[in-house]
Amino acid sequence: MIRTDRLDLVPLTAGHAEEMAEVLADPALHTFTGGAPLTPGALRSRYERLVAGSPDPAVRWLNWVISTRDSGHLAGTVQATVTDGVAEIAWVVGTPWQGRGIAREAARGLVAWLRTQPVHTVIAHVHPDHHASAAVAASAGLTATAEVHDGEVRWLLHLPPR
């Protein structure tokens, strides 16, 4: 578990699927990423695959649910896919919890934890029109690059050697 001032980032389990299906139910969450909200059953299947880990032993899938310590409710997820010292991170916070700094705090907590791991580079991909997500990336220490991949701007942070 990763702890921040207000949040606990709890390792993802399939048991989180029902509550997370409610957290992620707003179709607006898919405006920039595409797709649609998953049913609890479909989300459980997805989470089972994620928890099982990558079929490639050189790739680590790390996933957490964001739990608000004051209420104990889940508010979203953060994730990192780590390959050869490069961590590609992502976050999502449910609509009712947006605007409270939860994504920023969770992303900063994740990057702080990654600094303790054998990781030298952190990457995120953000849609150029998703200003809130760009603000999250910047607050976590990443900088936008000129590189665009699948329509998203690549954000980058080089970590100092440990």
KEVEXMAR-315070 format. One record per residue: residue in one letter; x, y, z of N, C-alpha, C in turn. Coordinates in steps of 0.05 Angstrom, whole numbers, plus 5000, padded with zeros to 4 digits. Layout:
residues N
AXYZXYZXYZ
...
END
This chain:
residues 162
M501749765000500050005000501850255000
I500850454986502150714986500350905000
R501551055020499951245035500751535028
T498851705025499351995021497852135044
D497752395043496552545065493652455069
R492152425047489252375050488352105039
L490251965025489451735009491051485017
D489751255012491251005012490950894984
L493250824972493250694946493550394953
V491450254949491149974957491549794933
P493249584935493549404912490849304902
L490449314876488049234863487448934867
T484948864872484048594872481448574856
A480748334848478248294834475848374851
G476148354877474048434896473348724895
H475048894883474449174881472549244858
A471949044841470449094816467749224820
E466149124839463449224842463449524849
E465049594870465049874878466350044856
M468449944843469750104822467950134797
A466149944792464349974769462550214774
E461750264799460250504806461950754803
V464450744813466250974812466751054783
L466950864765467650914737465250914718
A462850934729460350904713459751144695
D460951374699460251604683461551584656
P459951584634461051574607462951804601
A462652024615464452254610467352184616
L467851984633470651904639472051794614
H470551724594471751614570471951814547
T471352064552471452264532474152274517
F476352254531478952274519480252004513
T479351794526480651534523479051344506
G476451404501474751224486473651004503
G472050834491470750614506468250704521
A467350534539464950584554465350454582
P463750534601463950414628463450114626
L464949964642464649674643462649594665
T461249374660459549264681461249144704
P460049104727461648984748462948714740
G461548554725462648294717464948324697
A464648504678466848554659469248674673
L468748854692470948974707472348774724
R470848584736472048374752473848204734
S472948134710474647974692477148124685
R476848384680479248554674481148554697
Y480048604721481748614745483148344750
E481748124745483047854748485447824730
R485147924705487447914686489748094696
L489048334705491148514715492548404739
V491048294758492248174782494047934775
A493247784755494847554747497647634737
G497847884727500347994718500747954688
S502748084679503448074650504447804643
P503647704619504747454609507747464603
D508747714600511547754595513047794621
P514747614630516047644656517847894658
A518448024636520048274637518248524642
V515648484643513748704646512248664673
R512248884689510648874714508249054712
W505948944717503449094718502849154748
L502849414755502349494782499849674782
N497849584798495349724798494349764826
W493250004832492250064858489450194855
V487750154874485350314876485950544896
I484650774891485051004908482851004929
S483550974954481650984976481951244991
T479751384995479851635010479751565040
R481751645054482051565082479751665099
D478751905093476652015110474051855108
S473351755085470851605081471251305077
G473651225069474150945062472950865036
H471751055021470650984995472850994973
L472450824953474350834930473551064912
A475651194901475251434884476351404856
G478051204852479351174826481550964827
T483350984806485550804805488050954795
V490350834802492950914790494250654781
Q495950674761497350434752500050514740
A501850314740504450344728505050074714
T505950094689506949864675509949914673
V511549734685514449774687515849574669
T517549674651519149514633521949634631
D523949484638526749564635527249844648
G526149884672526650134686525050374677
V523150324659521350534650518550474660
A517350664674514650624684512750804669
E510750684656508650834643506350844662
I505451084670503451114691500851224679
A498651174694496051284686494351304711
W492251464710490551504733487751564722
V485751504739483051584733481651614760
V480151834762478551894786475651924778
G473951794792471051814786470052094788
T468052154771466952424769466152544796
P464852404814464152534839466452624857
W468852514851471252584868473152774853
Q472452854829474153034815474053314826
G476153464822476253744832477153764860
R478053544872478853554900481853494904
G483353484881486153434883486953144887
I484952964885485452674890487352554869
A486852614843488652514822491452614826
R491752874832494452984836495852854859
E494452824881495752694904496452404899
A494652264886495151984880497551954861
A497552114840499752104820502452174833
R502452384850504952454864505752224883
G503852104896504551874913505751644898
L504551594874505551374857508451434848
V508951684839511551754829513551744852
A512851834876514551814899515351524905
W513351344903513951064907515750954885
L515251034860516950944838519851024842
R520351254855523051344861524551144879
T523150974893524350774911524850504896
Q523950494872524050244856526350264835
P526950044822528950064801527750174775
V527050434777525850584755527450834750
H528150884724529651124718528051324702
T525751244690524151414674521151364679
V519651584681516751564685515451704661
I513551574649512151674625509151664630
A507751864619504851864618504051974591
H501751884582500651984556498052124563
V497752374553495452544560494352664534
H491752644531490452764507490953074509
P491653194486492353484487490153664497
D487653574495485453744505484553674534
H485953484546485153404573486853564593
H486053814598487653994614487853904643
A485853784654485953694682488053474684
S488153284665490153074667492953174662
A493253374645495853504641496753634667
A494953754682495653874707496553664727
V495253434726496053204744498953124737
A499453084711502153004703504253204712
A503653464708505553664716506053664746
S503853634761504153634790505753394800
A505853184785507352944792510252964783
G510953194770513753244762514353184733
L512453094718512853034690512753284673
T514053284650514153514632513153414604
A511453574592510453514565512753514545
T512753334527514653324505513253394479
A514753414458513653474432512553214419
E513152984431512352724420509352674424
V508052584403505252514404504952224396
H503652064412503251774407500351714408
D499151604387496351544386494651784394
G495452024386493952264391494252384419
E496052264434496552364461499452464464
V499752684480502352794485503852624505
R506352574500508052414518509152604539
W508752544564509852684587512152514599
L514252644608516652504616517852614641
L518952434657520552494681522852304683
H525252414683527652254687528352264717
L528552034730529252014758532251994762
P533252124783536152104788536751814797
P539251734792540051464800539751434831
R538951204839538551144867541251074880
END
